[in-house]
Amino acid sequence: MVTNKETTVKISKWLIEEIDDFINNSRKNKSDFPSKRNFIDRAVIKLLEAQGADLK
């Protein structure tokens, strides 16, 4: 039985490179976003909240 509720999502190579560039642009970004996965998770949560989704 699978108990992991996470889903793997493929993103474009271009977007991965843009995220890498943004994270590596400054020390602040590196501490705010320790990984690409963290960056994407936070971006999606922010987008859903802006669209009125109740994530609580």
mmCIF entry with sequence, helices, sheets and N, C-alpha, C, O atoms, coordinates in Angstrom:
data_MODEL
# 
_entry.id   MODEL 
# 
_entity.id                         1 
_entity.type                       polymer 
_entity.pdbx_number_of_molecules   1 
# 
_entity_poly.entity_id                      1 
_entity_poly.type                           'polypeptide(L)' 
_entity_poly.nstd_linkage                   no 
_entity_poly.nstd_monomer                   no 
_entity_poly.pdbx_seq_one_letter_code       MVTNKETTVKISKWLIEEIDDFINNSRKNKSDFPSKRNFIDRAVIKLLEAQGADLK 
_entity_poly.pdbx_seq_one_letter_code_can   MVTNKETTVKISKWLIEEIDDFINNSRKNKSDFPSKRNFIDRAVIKLLEAQGADLK 
_entity_poly.pdbx_strand_id                 A 
# 
loop_
_entity_poly_seq.entity_id 
_entity_poly_seq.num 
_entity_poly_seq.mon_id 
_entity_poly_seq.hetero 
1 1  MET n 
1 2  VAL n 
1 3  THR n 
1 4  ASN n 
1 5  LYS n 
1 6  GLU n 
1 7  THR n 
1 8  THR n 
1 9  VAL n 
1 10 LYS n 
1 11 ILE n 
1 12 SER n 
1 13 LYS n 
1 14 TRP n 
1 15 LEU n 
1 16 ILE n 
1 17 GLU n 
1 18 GLU n 
1 19 ILE n 
1 20 ASP n 
1 21 ASP n 
1 22 PHE n 
1 23 ILE n 
1 24 ASN n 
1 25 ASN n 
1 26 SER n 
1 27 ARG n 
1 28 LYS n 
1 29 ASN n 
1 30 LYS n 
1 31 SER n 
1 32 ASP n 
1 33 PHE n 
1 34 PRO n 
1 35 SER n 
1 36 LYS n 
1 37 ARG n 
1 38 ASN n 
1 39 PHE n 
1 40 ILE n 
1 41 ASP n 
1 42 ARG n 
1 43 ALA n 
1 44 VAL n 
1 45 ILE n 
1 46 LYS n 
1 47 LEU n 
1 48 LEU n 
1 49 GLU n 
1 50 ALA n 
1 51 GLN n 
1 52 GLY n 
1 53 ALA n 
1 54 ASP n 
1 55 LEU n 
1 56 LYS n 
# 
_struct_asym.id          A 
_struct_asym.entity_id   1 
# 
loop_
_struct_conf.conf_type_id 
_struct_conf.id 
_struct_conf.pdbx_PDB_helix_id 
_struct_conf.beg_label_comp_id 
_struct_conf.beg_label_asym_id 
_struct_conf.beg_label_seq_id 
_struct_conf.pdbx_beg_PDB_ins_code 
_struct_conf.end_label_comp_id 
_struct_conf.end_label_asym_id 
_struct_conf.end_label_seq_id 
_struct_conf.pdbx_end_PDB_ins_code 
_struct_conf.beg_auth_comp_id 
_struct_conf.beg_auth_asym_id 
_struct_conf.beg_auth_seq_id 
_struct_conf.end_auth_comp_id 
_struct_conf.end_auth_asym_id 
_struct_conf.end_auth_seq_id 
_struct_conf.pdbx_PDB_helix_class 
_struct_conf.details 
_struct_conf.pdbx_PDB_helix_length 
HELX_P HELX_P1 AA1 LYS A 13 ? ASN A 24 ? LYS A 13 ASN A 24 1 ? 12 
HELX_P HELX_P2 AA2 ARG A 27 ? ASP A 32 ? ARG A 27 ASP A 32 1 ? 6  
HELX_P HELX_P3 AA3 LYS A 36 ? ALA A 50 ? LYS A 36 ALA A 50 1 ? 15 
# 
_struct_conf_type.id          HELX_P 
_struct_conf_type.criteria    ? 
_struct_conf_type.reference   ? 
# 
loop_
_atom_site.group_PDB 
_atom_site.id 
_atom_site.type_symbol 
_atom_site.label_atom_id 
_atom_site.label_alt_id 
_atom_site.label_comp_id 
_atom_site.label_asym_id 
_atom_site.label_entity_id 
_atom_site.label_seq_id 
_atom_site.pdbx_PDB_ins_code 
_atom_site.Cartn_x 
_atom_site.Cartn_y 
_atom_site.Cartn_z 
_atom_site.occupancy 
_atom_site.B_iso_or_equiv 
_atom_site.pdbx_formal_charge 
_atom_site.auth_seq_id 
_atom_site.auth_comp_id 
_atom_site.auth_asym_id 
_atom_site.auth_atom_id 
_atom_site.pdbx_PDB_model_num 
ATOM 1   N N  . MET A 1 1  ? 0.841   -1.179 0.000   1.00 0.00 ? 1  MET A N  1 
ATOM 2   C CA . MET A 1 1  ? 0.000   0.000  0.000   1.00 0.00 ? 1  MET A CA 1 
ATOM 3   C C  . MET A 1 1  ? 0.889   1.247  0.000   1.00 0.00 ? 1  MET A C  1 
ATOM 4   O O  . MET A 1 1  ? 1.838   1.336  0.779   1.00 0.00 ? 1  MET A O  1 
ATOM 5   N N  . VAL A 1 2  ? 0.583   2.200  -0.868  1.00 0.00 ? 2  VAL A N  1 
ATOM 6   C CA . VAL A 1 2  ? 1.320   3.451  -0.957  1.00 0.00 ? 2  VAL A CA 1 
ATOM 7   C C  . VAL A 1 2  ? 0.752   4.433  0.061   1.00 0.00 ? 2  VAL A C  1 
ATOM 8   O O  . VAL A 1 2  ? -0.453  4.681  0.093   1.00 0.00 ? 2  VAL A O  1 
ATOM 9   N N  . THR A 1 3  ? 1.640   4.993  0.899   1.00 0.00 ? 3  THR A N  1 
ATOM 10  C CA . THR A 1 3  ? 1.176   5.956  1.902   1.00 0.00 ? 3  THR A CA 1 
ATOM 11  C C  . THR A 1 3  ? 1.667   7.368  1.623   1.00 0.00 ? 3  THR A C  1 
ATOM 12  O O  . THR A 1 3  ? 1.272   8.304  2.318   1.00 0.00 ? 3  THR A O  1 
ATOM 13  N N  . ASN A 1 4  ? 2.525   7.541  0.615   1.00 0.00 ? 4  ASN A N  1 
ATOM 14  C CA . ASN A 1 4  ? 3.056   8.853  0.268   1.00 0.00 ? 4  ASN A CA 1 
ATOM 15  C C  . ASN A 1 4  ? 2.043   9.582  -0.596  1.00 0.00 ? 4  ASN A C  1 
ATOM 16  O O  . ASN A 1 4  ? 1.665   9.089  -1.659  1.00 0.00 ? 4  ASN A O  1 
ATOM 17  N N  . LYS A 1 5  ? 1.595   10.765 -0.148  1.00 0.00 ? 5  LYS A N  1 
ATOM 18  C CA . LYS A 1 5  ? 0.583   11.517 -0.882  1.00 0.00 ? 5  LYS A CA 1 
ATOM 19  C C  . LYS A 1 5  ? 1.190   12.539 -1.838  1.00 0.00 ? 5  LYS A C  1 
ATOM 20  O O  . LYS A 1 5  ? 0.452   13.315 -2.446  1.00 0.00 ? 5  LYS A O  1 
ATOM 21  N N  . GLU A 1 6  ? 2.514   12.559 -1.987  1.00 0.00 ? 6  GLU A N  1 
ATOM 22  C CA . GLU A 1 6  ? 3.155   13.500 -2.887  1.00 0.00 ? 6  GLU A CA 1 
ATOM 23  C C  . GLU A 1 6  ? 3.048   13.024 -4.326  1.00 0.00 ? 6  GLU A C  1 
ATOM 24  O O  . GLU A 1 6  ? 2.994   11.824 -4.597  1.00 0.00 ? 6  GLU A O  1 
ATOM 25  N N  . THR A 1 7  ? 3.019   13.983 -5.244  1.00 0.00 ? 7  THR A N  1 
ATOM 26  C CA . THR A 1 7  ? 2.947   13.693 -6.662  1.00 0.00 ? 7  THR A CA 1 
ATOM 27  C C  . THR A 1 7  ? 4.156   14.313 -7.351  1.00 0.00 ? 7  THR A C  1 
ATOM 28  O O  . THR A 1 7  ? 4.491   15.471 -7.106  1.00 0.00 ? 7  THR A O  1 
ATOM 29  N N  . THR A 1 8  ? 4.799   13.550 -8.201  1.00 0.00 ? 8  THR A N  1 
ATOM 30  C CA . THR A 1 8  ? 5.923   14.064 -8.969  1.00 0.00 ? 8  THR A CA 1 
ATOM 31  C C  . THR A 1 8  ? 5.384   14.780 -10.195 1.00 0.00 ? 8  THR A C  1 
ATOM 32  O O  . THR A 1 8  ? 4.520   14.267 -10.907 1.00 0.00 ? 8  THR A O  1 
ATOM 33  N N  . VAL A 1 9  ? 5.914   15.984 -10.430 1.00 0.00 ? 9  VAL A N  1 
ATOM 34  C CA . VAL A 1 9  ? 5.477   16.790 -11.562 1.00 0.00 ? 9  VAL A CA 1 
ATOM 35  C C  . VAL A 1 9  ? 6.705   17.166 -12.376 1.00 0.00 ? 9  VAL A C  1 
ATOM 36  O O  . VAL A 1 9  ? 7.718   17.596 -11.823 1.00 0.00 ? 9  VAL A O  1 
ATOM 37  N N  . LYS A 1 10 ? 6.612   17.005 -13.678 1.00 0.00 ? 10 LYS A N  1 
ATOM 38  C CA . LYS A 1 10 ? 7.714   17.403 -14.555 1.00 0.00 ? 10 LYS A CA 1 
ATOM 39  C C  . LYS A 1 10 ? 7.547   18.866 -14.927 1.00 0.00 ? 10 LYS A C  1 
ATOM 40  O O  . LYS A 1 10 ? 6.440   19.327 -15.206 1.00 0.00 ? 10 LYS A O  1 
ATOM 41  N N  . ILE A 1 11 ? 8.669   19.598 -14.928 1.00 0.00 ? 11 ILE A N  1 
ATOM 42  C CA . ILE A 1 11 ? 8.644   20.983 -15.376 1.00 0.00 ? 11 ILE A CA 1 
ATOM 43  C C  . ILE A 1 11 ? 9.704   21.141 -16.460 1.00 0.00 ? 11 ILE A C  1 
ATOM 44  O O  . ILE A 1 11 ? 10.624  20.332 -16.579 1.00 0.00 ? 11 ILE A O  1 
ATOM 45  N N  . SER A 1 12 ? 9.552   22.189 -17.237 1.00 0.00 ? 12 SER A N  1 
ATOM 46  C CA . SER A 1 12 ? 10.451  22.367 -18.377 1.00 0.00 ? 12 SER A CA 1 
ATOM 47  C C  . SER A 1 12 ? 11.873  22.689 -17.924 1.00 0.00 ? 12 SER A C  1 
ATOM 48  O O  . SER A 1 12 ? 12.100  23.270 -16.862 1.00 0.00 ? 12 SER A O  1 
ATOM 49  N N  . LYS A 1 13 ? 12.808  22.294 -18.762 1.00 0.00 ? 13 LYS A N  1 
ATOM 50  C CA . LYS A 1 13 ? 14.221  22.560 -18.487 1.00 0.00 ? 13 LYS A CA 1 
ATOM 51  C C  . LYS A 1 13 ? 14.461  24.065 -18.374 1.00 0.00 ? 13 LYS A C  1 
ATOM 52  O O  . LYS A 1 13 ? 15.252  24.505 -17.540 1.00 0.00 ? 13 LYS A O  1 
ATOM 53  N N  . TRP A 1 14 ? 13.791  24.848 -19.201 1.00 0.00 ? 14 TRP A N  1 
ATOM 54  C CA . TRP A 1 14 ? 13.922  26.297 -19.165 1.00 0.00 ? 14 TRP A CA 1 
ATOM 55  C C  . TRP A 1 14 ? 13.513  26.839 -17.789 1.00 0.00 ? 14 TRP A C  1 
ATOM 56  O O  . TRP A 1 14 ? 14.206  27.684 -17.223 1.00 0.00 ? 14 TRP A O  1 
ATOM 57  N N  . LEU A 1 15 ? 12.392  26.354 -17.254 1.00 0.00 ? 15 LEU A N  1 
ATOM 58  C CA . LEU A 1 15 ? 11.918  26.835 -15.960 1.00 0.00 ? 15 LEU A CA 1 
ATOM 59  C C  . LEU A 1 15 ? 12.872  26.429 -14.847 1.00 0.00 ? 15 LEU A C  1 
ATOM 60  O O  . LEU A 1 15 ? 13.119  27.216 -13.932 1.00 0.00 ? 15 LEU A O  1 
ATOM 61  N N  . ILE A 1 16 ? 13.405  25.235 -14.906 1.00 0.00 ? 16 ILE A N  1 
ATOM 62  C CA . ILE A 1 16 ? 14.392  24.793 -13.911 1.00 0.00 ? 16 ILE A CA 1 
ATOM 63  C C  . ILE A 1 16 ? 15.600  25.721 -13.920 1.00 0.00 ? 16 ILE A C  1 
ATOM 64  O O  . ILE A 1 16 ? 16.092  26.108 -12.860 1.00 0.00 ? 16 ILE A O  1 
ATOM 65  N N  . GLU A 1 17 ? 16.079  26.077 -15.100 1.00 0.00 ? 17 GLU A N  1 
ATOM 66  C CA . GLU A 1 17 ? 17.231  26.971 -15.213 1.00 0.00 ? 17 GLU A CA 1 
ATOM 67  C C  . GLU A 1 17 ? 16.909  28.359 -14.670 1.00 0.00 ? 17 GLU A C  1 
ATOM 68  O O  . GLU A 1 17 ? 17.747  28.972 -14.008 1.00 0.00 ? 17 GLU A O  1 
ATOM 69  N N  . GLU A 1 18 ? 15.707  28.861 -14.942 1.00 0.00 ? 18 GLU A N  1 
ATOM 70  C CA . GLU A 1 18 ? 15.305  30.175 -14.436 1.00 0.00 ? 18 GLU A CA 1 
ATOM 71  C C  . GLU A 1 18 ? 15.218  30.171 -12.905 1.00 0.00 ? 18 GLU A C  1 
ATOM 72  O O  . GLU A 1 18 ? 15.628  31.133 -12.256 1.00 0.00 ? 18 GLU A O  1 
ATOM 73  N N  . ILE A 1 19 ? 14.693  29.106 -12.340 1.00 0.00 ? 19 ILE A N  1 
ATOM 74  C CA . ILE A 1 19 ? 14.608  28.995 -10.880 1.00 0.00 ? 19 ILE A CA 1 
ATOM 75  C C  . ILE A 1 19 ? 16.006  28.935 -10.283 1.00 0.00 ? 19 ILE A C  1 
ATOM 76  O O  . ILE A 1 19 ? 16.282  29.605 -9.288  1.00 0.00 ? 19 ILE A O  1 
ATOM 77  N N  . ASP A 1 20 ? 16.894  28.139 -10.880 1.00 0.00 ? 20 ASP A N  1 
ATOM 78  C CA . ASP A 1 20 ? 18.285  28.076 -10.423 1.00 0.00 ? 20 ASP A CA 1 
ATOM 79  C C  . ASP A 1 20 ? 18.935  29.450 -10.445 1.00 0.00 ? 20 ASP A C  1 
ATOM 80  O O  . ASP A 1 20 ? 19.595  29.844 -9.483  1.00 0.00 ? 20 ASP A O  1 
ATOM 81  N N  . ASP A 1 21 ? 18.751  30.180 -11.542 1.00 0.00 ? 21 ASP A N  1 
ATOM 82  C CA . ASP A 1 21 ? 19.331  31.518 -11.651 1.00 0.00 ? 21 ASP A CA 1 
ATOM 83  C C  . ASP A 1 21 ? 18.790  32.438 -10.558 1.00 0.00 ? 21 ASP A C  1 
ATOM 84  O O  . ASP A 1 21 ? 19.549  33.192 -9.950  1.00 0.00 ? 21 ASP A O  1 
ATOM 85  N N  . PHE A 1 22 ? 17.492  32.380 -10.307 1.00 0.00 ? 22 PHE A N  1 
ATOM 86  C CA . PHE A 1 22 ? 16.888  33.229 -9.284  1.00 0.00 ? 22 PHE A CA 1 
ATOM 87  C C  . PHE A 1 22 ? 17.417  32.886 -7.892  1.00 0.00 ? 22 PHE A C  1 
ATOM 88  O O  . PHE A 1 22 ? 17.786  33.775 -7.124  1.00 0.00 ? 22 PHE A O  1 
ATOM 89  N N  . ILE A 1 23 ? 17.451  31.596 -7.573  1.00 0.00 ? 23 ILE A N  1 
ATOM 90  C CA . ILE A 1 23 ? 17.918  31.169 -6.251  1.00 0.00 ? 23 ILE A CA 1 
ATOM 91  C C  . ILE A 1 23 ? 19.389  31.531 -6.060  1.00 0.00 ? 23 ILE A C  1 
ATOM 92  O O  . ILE A 1 23 ? 19.777  31.978 -4.981  1.00 0.00 ? 23 ILE A O  1 
ATOM 93  N N  . ASN A 1 24 ? 20.199  31.346 -7.077  1.00 0.00 ? 24 ASN A N  1 
ATOM 94  C CA . ASN A 1 24 ? 21.631  31.613 -6.970  1.00 0.00 ? 24 ASN A CA 1 
ATOM 95  C C  . ASN A 1 24 ? 21.985  33.079 -7.129  1.00 0.00 ? 24 ASN A C  1 
ATOM 96  O O  . ASN A 1 24 ? 23.153  33.452 -7.016  1.00 0.00 ? 24 ASN A O  1 
ATOM 97  N N  . ASN A 1 25 ? 20.983  33.921 -7.391  1.00 0.00 ? 25 ASN A N  1 
ATOM 98  C CA . ASN A 1 25 ? 21.222  35.348 -7.625  1.00 0.00 ? 25 ASN A CA 1 
ATOM 99  C C  . ASN A 1 25 ? 21.713  36.078 -6.380  1.00 0.00 ? 25 ASN A C  1 
ATOM 100 O O  . ASN A 1 25 ? 22.469  37.043 -6.497  1.00 0.00 ? 25 ASN A O  1 
ATOM 101 N N  . SER A 1 26 ? 21.306  35.646 -5.204  1.00 0.00 ? 26 SER A N  1 
ATOM 102 C CA . SER A 1 26 ? 21.747  36.319 -3.980  1.00 0.00 ? 26 SER A CA 1 
ATOM 103 C C  . SER A 1 26 ? 21.728  35.362 -2.811  1.00 0.00 ? 26 SER A C  1 
ATOM 104 O O  . SER A 1 26 ? 21.093  34.309 -2.864  1.00 0.00 ? 26 SER A O  1 
ATOM 105 N N  . ARG A 1 27 ? 22.429  35.736 -1.754  1.00 0.00 ? 27 ARG A N  1 
ATOM 106 C CA . ARG A 1 27 ? 22.453  34.905 -0.549  1.00 0.00 ? 27 ARG A CA 1 
ATOM 107 C C  . ARG A 1 27 ? 21.076  34.848 0.097   1.00 0.00 ? 27 ARG A C  1 
ATOM 108 O O  . ARG A 1 27 ? 20.700  33.824 0.666   1.00 0.00 ? 27 ARG A O  1 
ATOM 109 N N  . LYS A 1 28 ? 20.320  35.945 0.012   1.00 0.00 ? 28 LYS A N  1 
ATOM 110 C CA . LYS A 1 28 ? 18.984  35.971 0.604   1.00 0.00 ? 28 LYS A CA 1 
ATOM 111 C C  . LYS A 1 28 ? 18.104  34.910 -0.061  1.00 0.00 ? 28 LYS A C  1 
ATOM 112 O O  . LYS A 1 28 ? 17.392  34.177 0.627   1.00 0.00 ? 28 LYS A O  1 
ATOM 113 N N  . ASN A 1 29 ? 18.148  34.824 -1.379  1.00 0.00 ? 29 ASN A N  1 
ATOM 114 C CA . ASN A 1 29 ? 17.343  33.823 -2.079  1.00 0.00 ? 29 ASN A CA 1 
ATOM 115 C C  . ASN A 1 29 ? 17.749  32.405 -1.679  1.00 0.00 ? 29 ASN A C  1 
ATOM 116 O O  . ASN A 1 29 ? 16.899  31.525 -1.544  1.00 0.00 ? 29 ASN A O  1 
ATOM 117 N N  . LYS A 1 30 ? 19.051  32.189 -1.492  1.00 0.00 ? 30 LYS A N  1 
ATOM 118 C CA . LYS A 1 30 ? 19.520  30.858 -1.109  1.00 0.00 ? 30 LYS A CA 1 
ATOM 119 C C  . LYS A 1 30 ? 18.992  30.464 0.261   1.00 0.00 ? 30 LYS A C  1 
ATOM 120 O O  . LYS A 1 30 ? 18.678  29.296 0.489   1.00 0.00 ? 30 LYS A O  1 
ATOM 121 N N  . SER A 1 31 ? 18.889  31.429 1.182   1.00 0.00 ? 31 SER A N  1 
ATOM 122 C CA . SER A 1 31 ? 18.371  31.085 2.511   1.00 0.00 ? 31 SER A CA 1 
ATOM 123 C C  . SER A 1 31 ? 16.848  30.975 2.495   1.00 0.00 ? 31 SER A C  1 
ATOM 124 O O  . SER A 1 31 ? 16.283  30.170 3.236   1.00 0.00 ? 31 SER A O  1 
ATOM 125 N N  . ASP A 1 32 ? 16.178  31.769 1.666   1.00 0.00 ? 32 ASP A N  1 
ATOM 126 C CA . ASP A 1 32 ? 14.713  31.701 1.567   1.00 0.00 ? 32 ASP A CA 1 
ATOM 127 C C  . ASP A 1 32 ? 14.252  30.454 0.834   1.00 0.00 ? 32 ASP A C  1 
ATOM 128 O O  . ASP A 1 32 ? 13.217  29.877 1.169   1.00 0.00 ? 32 ASP A O  1 
ATOM 129 N N  . PHE A 1 33 ? 15.019  30.039 -0.166  1.00 0.00 ? 33 PHE A N  1 
ATOM 130 C CA . PHE A 1 33 ? 14.644  28.893 -1.001  1.00 0.00 ? 33 PHE A CA 1 
ATOM 131 C C  . PHE A 1 33 ? 15.812  27.906 -1.050  1.00 0.00 ? 33 PHE A C  1 
ATOM 132 O O  . PHE A 1 33 ? 16.634  27.971 -1.963  1.00 0.00 ? 33 PHE A O  1 
ATOM 133 N N  . PRO A 1 34 ? 15.892  27.000 -0.083  1.00 0.00 ? 34 PRO A N  1 
ATOM 134 C CA . PRO A 1 34 ? 17.031  26.077 -0.045  1.00 0.00 ? 34 PRO A CA 1 
ATOM 135 C C  . PRO A 1 34 ? 17.054  25.056 -1.181  1.00 0.00 ? 34 PRO A C  1 
ATOM 136 O O  . PRO A 1 34 ? 18.065  24.389 -1.399  1.00 0.00 ? 34 PRO A O  1 
ATOM 137 N N  . SER A 1 35 ? 15.931  24.934 -1.910  1.00 0.00 ? 35 SER A N  1 
ATOM 138 C CA . SER A 1 35 ? 15.898  23.989 -3.026  1.00 0.00 ? 35 SER A CA 1 
ATOM 139 C C  . SER A 1 35 ? 14.870  24.435 -4.055  1.00 0.00 ? 35 SER A C  1 
ATOM 140 O O  . SER A 1 35 ? 14.003  25.262 -3.774  1.00 0.00 ? 35 SER A O  1 
ATOM 141 N N  . LYS A 1 36 ? 14.984  23.870 -5.254  1.00 0.00 ? 36 LYS A N  1 
ATOM 142 C CA . LYS A 1 36 ? 13.987  24.170 -6.301  1.00 0.00 ? 36 LYS A CA 1 
ATOM 143 C C  . LYS A 1 36 ? 12.614  23.679 -5.869  1.00 0.00 ? 36 LYS A C  1 
ATOM 144 O O  . LYS A 1 36 ? 11.603  24.331 -6.130  1.00 0.00 ? 36 LYS A O  1 
ATOM 145 N N  . ARG A 1 37 ? 12.581  22.535 -5.210  1.00 0.00 ? 37 ARG A N  1 
ATOM 146 C CA . ARG A 1 37 ? 11.299  21.988 -4.759  1.00 0.00 ? 37 ARG A CA 1 
ATOM 147 C C  . ARG A 1 37 ? 10.626  22.945 -3.771  1.00 0.00 ? 37 ARG A C  1 
ATOM 148 O O  . ARG A 1 37 ? 9.422   23.184 -3.856  1.00 0.00 ? 37 ARG A O  1 
ATOM 149 N N  . ASN A 1 38 ? 11.402  23.484 -2.842  1.00 0.00 ? 38 ASN A N  1 
ATOM 150 C CA . ASN A 1 38 ? 10.866  24.443 -1.882  1.00 0.00 ? 38 ASN A CA 1 
ATOM 151 C C  . ASN A 1 38 ? 10.338  25.672 -2.600  1.00 0.00 ? 38 ASN A C  1 
ATOM 152 O O  . ASN A 1 38 ? 9.268   26.176 -2.259  1.00 0.00 ? 38 ASN A O  1 
ATOM 153 N N  . PHE A 1 39 ? 11.070  26.160 -3.586  1.00 0.00 ? 39 PHE A N  1 
ATOM 154 C CA . PHE A 1 39 ? 10.658  27.333 -4.354  1.00 0.00 ? 39 PHE A CA 1 
ATOM 155 C C  . PHE A 1 39 ? 9.320   27.071 -5.047  1.00 0.00 ? 39 PHE A C  1 
ATOM 156 O O  . PHE A 1 39 ? 8.406   27.892 -4.970  1.00 0.00 ? 39 PHE A O  1 
ATOM 157 N N  . ILE A 1 40 ? 9.211   25.937 -5.717  1.00 0.00 ? 40 ILE A N  1 
ATOM 158 C CA . ILE A 1 40 ? 7.993   25.613 -6.461  1.00 0.00 ? 40 ILE A CA 1 
ATOM 159 C C  . ILE A 1 40 ? 6.813   25.403 -5.515  1.00 0.00 ? 40 ILE A C  1 
ATOM 160 O O  . ILE A 1 40 ? 5.711   25.882 -5.784  1.00 0.00 ? 40 ILE A O  1 
ATOM 161 N N  . ASP A 1 41 ? 7.035   24.691 -4.409  1.00 0.00 ? 41 ASP A N  1 
ATOM 162 C CA . ASP A 1 41 ? 5.958   24.485 -3.435  1.00 0.00 ? 41 ASP A CA 1 
ATOM 163 C C  . ASP A 1 41 ? 5.417   25.822 -2.936  1.00 0.00 ? 41 ASP A C  1 
ATOM 164 O O  . ASP A 1 41 ? 4.204   26.025 -2.886  1.00 0.00 ? 41 ASP A O  1 
ATOM 165 N N  . ARG A 1 42 ? 6.312   26.729 -2.568  1.00 0.00 ? 42 ARG A N  1 
ATOM 166 C CA . ARG A 1 42 ? 5.877   28.023 -2.047  1.00 0.00 ? 42 ARG A CA 1 
ATOM 167 C C  . ARG A 1 42 ? 5.185   28.864 -3.111  1.00 0.00 ? 42 ARG A C  1 
ATOM 168 O O  . ARG A 1 42 ? 4.224   29.575 -2.816  1.00 0.00 ? 42 ARG A O  1 
ATOM 169 N N  . ALA A 1 43 ? 5.671   28.786 -4.352  1.00 0.00 ? 43 ALA A N  1 
ATOM 170 C CA . ALA A 1 43 ? 5.044   29.546 -5.441  1.00 0.00 ? 43 ALA A CA 1 
ATOM 171 C C  . ALA A 1 43 ? 3.631   29.038 -5.719  1.00 0.00 ? 43 ALA A C  1 
ATOM 172 O O  . ALA A 1 43 ? 2.718   29.834 -5.937  1.00 0.00 ? 43 ALA A O  1 
ATOM 173 N N  . VAL A 1 44 ? 3.449   27.731 -5.714  1.00 0.00 ? 44 VAL A N  1 
ATOM 174 C CA . VAL A 1 44 ? 2.125   27.160 -5.971  1.00 0.00 ? 44 VAL A CA 1 
ATOM 175 C C  . VAL A 1 44 ? 1.171   27.504 -4.826  1.00 0.00 ? 44 VAL A C  1 
ATOM 176 O O  . VAL A 1 44 ? 0.016   27.849 -5.072  1.00 0.00 ? 44 VAL A O  1 
ATOM 177 N N  . ILE A 1 45 ? 1.633   27.415 -3.593  1.00 0.00 ? 45 ILE A N  1 
ATOM 178 C CA . ILE A 1 45 ? 0.792   27.771 -2.447  1.00 0.00 ? 45 ILE A CA 1 
ATOM 179 C C  . ILE A 1 45 ? 0.371   29.227 -2.536  1.00 0.00 ? 45 ILE A C  1 
ATOM 180 O O  . ILE A 1 45 ? -0.795  29.551 -2.307  1.00 0.00 ? 45 ILE A O  1 
ATOM 181 N N  . LYS A 1 46 ? 1.308   30.108 -2.867  1.00 0.00 ? 46 LYS A N  1 
ATOM 182 C CA . LYS A 1 46 ? 0.989   31.537 -2.988  1.00 0.00 ? 46 LYS A CA 1 
ATOM 183 C C  . LYS A 1 46 ? -0.043  31.774 -4.095  1.00 0.00 ? 46 LYS A C  1 
ATOM 184 O O  . LYS A 1 46 ? -0.969  32.566 -3.919  1.00 0.00 ? 46 LYS A O  1 
ATOM 185 N N  . LEU A 1 47 ? 0.112   31.096 -5.225  1.00 0.00 ? 47 LEU A N  1 
ATOM 186 C CA . LEU A 1 47 ? -0.835  31.227 -6.330  1.00 0.00 ? 47 LEU A CA 1 
ATOM 187 C C  . LEU A 1 47 ? -2.221  30.738 -5.926  1.00 0.00 ? 47 LEU A C  1 
ATOM 188 O O  . LEU A 1 47 ? -3.217  31.404 -6.210  1.00 0.00 ? 47 LEU A O  1 
ATOM 189 N N  . LEU A 1 48 ? -2.297  29.601 -5.277  1.00 0.00 ? 48 LEU A N  1 
ATOM 190 C CA . LEU A 1 48 ? -3.589  29.071 -4.849  1.00 0.00 ? 48 LEU A CA 1 
ATOM 191 C C  . LEU A 1 48 ? -4.270  29.996 -3.851  1.00 0.00 ? 48 LEU A C  1 
ATOM 192 O O  . LEU A 1 48 ? -5.480  30.209 -3.931  1.00 0.00 ? 48 LEU A O  1 
ATOM 193 N N  . GLU A 1 49 ? -3.506  30.549 -2.910  1.00 0.00 ? 49 GLU A N  1 
ATOM 194 C CA . GLU A 1 49 ? -4.082  31.485 -1.950  1.00 0.00 ? 49 GLU A CA 1 
ATOM 195 C C  . GLU A 1 49 ? -4.582  32.739 -2.641  1.00 0.00 ? 49 GLU A C  1 
ATOM 196 O O  . GLU A 1 49 ? -5.635  33.266 -2.281  1.00 0.00 ? 49 GLU A O  1 
ATOM 197 N N  . ALA A 1 50 ? -3.837  33.228 -3.634  1.00 0.00 ? 50 ALA A N  1 
ATOM 198 C CA . ALA A 1 50 ? -4.258  34.413 -4.378  1.00 0.00 ? 50 ALA A CA 1 
ATOM 199 C C  . ALA A 1 50 ? -5.559  34.154 -5.157  1.00 0.00 ? 50 ALA A C  1 
ATOM 200 O O  . ALA A 1 50 ? -6.339  35.074 -5.405  1.00 0.00 ? 50 ALA A O  1 
ATOM 201 N N  . GLN A 1 51 ? -5.775  32.895 -5.533  1.00 0.00 ? 51 GLN A N  1 
ATOM 202 C CA . GLN A 1 51 ? -6.989  32.517 -6.252  1.00 0.00 ? 51 GLN A CA 1 
ATOM 203 C C  . GLN A 1 51 ? -8.142  32.191 -5.319  1.00 0.00 ? 51 GLN A C  1 
ATOM 204 O O  . GLN A 1 51 ? -9.231  31.834 -5.770  1.00 0.00 ? 51 GLN A O  1 
ATOM 205 N N  . GLY A 1 52 ? -7.903  32.314 -4.005  1.00 0.00 ? 52 GLY A N  1 
ATOM 206 C CA . GLY A 1 52 ? -8.959  32.118 -3.034  1.00 0.00 ? 52 GLY A CA 1 
ATOM 207 C C  . GLY A 1 52 ? -9.104  30.708 -2.494  1.00 0.00 ? 52 GLY A C  1 
ATOM 208 O O  . GLY A 1 52 ? -10.102 30.395 -1.844  1.00 0.00 ? 52 GLY A O  1 
ATOM 209 N N  . ALA A 1 53 ? -8.124  29.851 -2.751  1.00 0.00 ? 53 ALA A N  1 
ATOM 210 C CA . ALA A 1 53 ? -8.195  28.483 -2.236  1.00 0.00 ? 53 ALA A CA 1 
ATOM 211 C C  . ALA A 1 53 ? -7.975  28.487 -0.729  1.00 0.00 ? 53 ALA A C  1 
ATOM 212 O O  . ALA A 1 53 ? -7.110  29.205 -0.227  1.00 0.00 ? 53 ALA A O  1 
ATOM 213 N N  . ASP A 1 54 ? -8.754  27.689 -0.008  1.00 0.00 ? 54 ASP A N  1 
ATOM 214 C CA . ASP A 1 54 ? -8.620  27.567 1.438   1.00 0.00 ? 54 ASP A CA 1 
ATOM 215 C C  . ASP A 1 54 ? -7.690  26.398 1.709   1.00 0.00 ? 54 ASP A C  1 
ATOM 216 O O  . ASP A 1 54 ? -8.094  25.241 1.585   1.00 0.00 ? 54 ASP A O  1 
ATOM 217 N N  . LEU A 1 55 ? -6.445  26.688 2.078   1.00 0.00 ? 55 LEU A N  1 
ATOM 218 C CA . LEU A 1 55 ? -5.439  25.653 2.256   1.00 0.00 ? 55 LEU A CA 1 
ATOM 219 C C  . LEU A 1 55 ? -5.271  25.249 3.714   1.00 0.00 ? 55 LEU A C  1 
ATOM 220 O O  . LEU A 1 55 ? -4.305  24.565 4.048   1.00 0.00 ? 55 LEU A O  1 
ATOM 221 N N  . LYS A 1 56 ? -6.151  25.639 4.556   1.00 0.00 ? 56 LYS A N  1 
ATOM 222 C CA . LYS A 1 56 ? -6.012  25.335 5.995   1.00 0.00 ? 56 LYS A CA 1 
ATOM 223 C C  . LYS A 1 56 ? -6.537  23.991 6.344   1.00 0.00 ? 56 LYS A C  1 
ATOM 224 O O  . LYS A 1 56 ? -6.491  23.593 7.508   1.00 0.00 ? 56 LYS A O  1 
# 
